[in-house]
Amino acid sequence: MFKVVVIGASGLLGRALVDELARQADWQVVATAFSRPAPNTVALDIRDAQAVEQFVEREAPDALVIAAAERRPDVCEHDPALARALNVDAVRTLAAAANRRGAWTLSISTDYVFNGTHPPYRHDSTPAPLNAYGHSKLDGERALTATTDLGCVLRLPLLYGPIVSWAESAVTSLVPAIAASASSNGRSAVMDAWAIRYPTFTPDVALVIRQMLERHAHGETIRGIVQWSGDEPMTKYEIAVRLAEALQLDANLTPQSTPTDATPRPHNCHLASSQLEALGIGRRTPFDTAIRQVLAAFPWRGETAA
Ligand SMILES: NC(=O)c1ccc[n+]([C@@H]2O[C@H](COP(=O)([O-])OP(=O)(O)OC[C@H]3O[C@@H](n4cnc5c(N)ncnc54)[C@H](OP(=O)(O)O)[C@@H]3O)[C@@H](O)[C@H]2O)c1
């Protein structure tokens, strides 16, 4: 029996990952959550080092995937201590505990470790984060590699997938404004047309992680830093146009060609995925197909708030 612990199983990526791993007949999956515990999850605050050590010692997994994080750039900017506790210190504690048990740790990181001026970025391109979130995730990558030889960092770009609220993904968070702009007295919704993103479907990432776990189970462990990305470049304005089409809304959208974010964000951090592709790992569901699946499972009902 191959045993995998998923830390942060209640999140956008964690849920997709648990769905994927649950389909593996001879694997045992132990899932943790924090503020959103479910009957099939273990409650764990990863800031509590003692609780983490006891949990990993008790479960004795073969592999541990860290999908828990503080990933909202504005929250990280205003609460760098929280960002550090989750994105750096907890990664170190988890990786050290896993290493003591001989378990492989896979930690999720972000394209925001780069400044976005010279894409595409390889796994060994020089990081230069622009904001507190990117800094904390880069420090988390370094904490992982300094703590265990049996570890791997998987960098990902903007994620979307099955949601439990519109705000959960930066892709679906556009829906309420798109819908408001389509109402009879709706004002135009201004959408960023400057930053280029590569929206990546969480079930595709879950498959990538499952394939990486399979390699570990077969003694072909992947170490160091790897990257995975969707291959359709889009600005938020272009994402909004595609969402409006999928929702069959006559939206009134205005492209905004200069950045207006309070927190600095990179222009284009396209991540090269060639290492994983060379191993035959990965799948890319076309955006228009994937977003229709997401919207079918979580239909727009004219909510007033995101
Ligand atoms: N979302 C994106 O667009 C994106 C892009 C690139 C990289 N990433 C990276 O991908 C990973 C997954 O992101 P996501 O979007 O799935 O995040 P998410 O939806 O915000 O989920 C965060 C997870 O962390 C858990 N968590 C929060 N505080 C915790 C604590 N103190 N102790 C234990 N668990 C805690 C949450 O549990 P509760 O909900 O139960 O509190 C939740 O399961 C992160 O490493 C993120 O940096 C995300």
The ligand as an SDF file (V2000), in Angstrom:
LIG
                    3D

 48 52  0  0  0  0  0  0  0  0999 V2000
   -4.4220   29.5230   -6.8260 N   0  0  0  0  0  0  0  0  0  0  0  0
   -3.5320   29.8700   -7.7300 C   0  0  0  0  0  0  0  0  0  0  0  0
   -3.8270   30.5470   -8.7370 O   0  0  0  0  0  0  0  0  0  0  0  0
   -2.0980   29.4270   -7.5550 C   0  0  0  0  0  0  0  0  0  0  0  0
   -1.1490   29.7880   -8.5420 C   0  0  0  0  0  0  0  0  0  0  0  0
    0.1640   29.3250   -8.4310 C   0  0  0  0  0  0  0  0  0  0  0  0
    0.5440   28.5710   -7.3300 C   0  0  0  0  0  0  0  0  0  0  0  0
   -0.3870   28.2830   -6.3630 N   0  0  0  0  0  0  0  0  0  0  0  0
    0.0630   27.4990   -5.2200 C   0  0  0  0  0  0  0  0  0  0  0  0
   -0.6930   26.3170   -5.2190 O   0  0  0  0  0  0  0  0  0  0  0  0
   -0.8660   25.8570   -3.8690 C   0  0  0  0  0  0  0  0  0  0  0  0
   -2.3450   25.5920   -3.6080 C   0  0  0  0  0  0  0  0  0  0  0  0
   -3.0380   26.8370   -3.7420 O   0  0  0  0  0  0  0  0  0  0  0  0
   -4.6310   26.9170   -3.6790 P   0  0  0  0  0  0  0  0  0  0  0  0
   -5.0470   27.9210   -4.6760 O   0  0  0  0  0  0  0  0  0  0  0  0
   -5.2080   25.5600   -3.7070 O   0  0  0  0  0  0  0  0  0  0  0  0
   -4.8190   27.5440   -2.2270 O   0  0  0  0  0  0  0  0  0  0  0  0
   -6.1850   27.7110   -1.3950 P   0  0  0  0  0  0  0  0  0  0  0  0
   -7.3670   27.3610   -2.2300 O   0  0  0  0  0  0  0  0  0  0  0  0
   -6.1110   29.0840   -0.7940 O   0  0  0  0  0  0  0  0  0  0  0  0
   -6.0510   26.6200   -0.2560 O   0  0  0  0  0  0  0  0  0  0  0  0
   -5.1810   26.8310    0.8000 C   0  0  0  0  0  0  0  0  0  0  0  0
   -5.1430   25.6000    1.6640 C   0  0  0  0  0  0  0  0  0  0  0  0
   -4.2550   25.8740    2.7510 O   0  0  0  0  0  0  0  0  0  0  0  0
   -4.9020   25.4660    3.9410 C   0  0  0  0  0  0  0  0  0  0  0  0
   -4.4180   26.2380    5.0770 N   0  0  0  0  0  0  0  0  0  0  0  0
   -4.4900   27.5640    5.2610 C   0  0  0  0  0  0  0  0  0  0  0  0
   -3.9700   27.8980    6.4670 N   0  0  0  0  0  0  0  0  0  0  0  0
   -3.5890   26.7320    7.0520 C   0  0  0  0  0  0  0  0  0  0  0  0
   -2.9970   26.3950    8.3000 C   0  0  0  0  0  0  0  0  0  0  0  0
   -2.6820   27.3390    9.2170 N   0  0  0  0  0  0  0  0  0  0  0  0
   -2.7520   25.0970    8.5740 N   0  0  0  0  0  0  0  0  0  0  0  0
   -3.0680   24.1260    7.6700 C   0  0  0  0  0  0  0  0  0  0  0  0
   -3.6180   24.3660    6.4680 N   0  0  0  0  0  0  0  0  0  0  0  0
   -3.8710   25.6710    6.1720 C   0  0  0  0  0  0  0  0  0  0  0  0
   -6.3680   25.7360    3.6800 C   0  0  0  0  0  0  0  0  0  0  0  0
   -7.1530   25.0130    4.6070 O   0  0  0  0  0  0  0  0  0  0  0  0
   -8.6440   25.5570    5.0600 P   0  0  0  0  0  0  0  0  0  0  0  0
   -9.2770   26.1120    3.8310 O   0  0  0  0  0  0  0  0  0  0  0  0
   -9.3040   24.3160    5.5970 O   0  0  0  0  0  0  0  0  0  0  0  0
   -8.3920   26.6080    6.0920 O   0  0  0  0  0  0  0  0  0  0  0  0
   -6.4990   25.2350    2.2490 C   0  0  0  0  0  0  0  0  0  0  0  0
   -6.6540   23.8300    2.2510 O   0  0  0  0  0  0  0  0  0  0  0  0
   -0.2320   26.9190   -2.9920 C   0  0  0  0  0  0  0  0  0  0  0  0
    1.0840   26.5550   -2.6710 O   0  0  0  0  0  0  0  0  0  0  0  0
   -0.2000   28.1490   -3.8700 C   0  0  0  0  0  0  0  0  0  0  0  0
    0.8430   29.0260   -3.4960 O   0  0  0  0  0  0  0  0  0  0  0  0
   -1.6950   28.6790   -6.4550 C   0  0  0  0  0  0  0  0  0  0  0  0
  1  2  1  0
  2  3  2  0
  2  4  1  0
  4  5  1  0
  4 48  2  0
  5  6  2  0
  6  7  1  0
  7  8  2  0
  8  9  1  0
  8 48  1  0
  9 10  1  0
  9 46  1  0
 10 11  1  0
 11 12  1  0
 11 44  1  0
 12 13  1  0
 13 14  1  0
 14 15  2  0
 14 16  1  0
 14 17  1  0
 17 18  1  0
 18 19  2  0
 18 20  1  0
 18 21  1  0
 21 22  1  0
 22 23  1  0
 23 24  1  0
 23 42  1  0
 24 25  1  0
 25 26  1  0
 25 36  1  0
 26 27  1  0
 26 35  1  0
 27 28  2  0
 28 29  1  0
 29 30  1  0
 29 35  2  0
 30 31  1  0
 30 32  2  0
 32 33  1  0
 33 34  2  0
 34 35  1  0
 36 37  1  0
 36 42  1  0
 37 38  1  0
 38 39  2  0
 38 40  1  0
 38 41  1  0
 42 43  1  0
 44 45  1  0
 44 46  1  0
 46 47  1  0
M  CHG  2   8   1  16  -1
M  END
$$$$
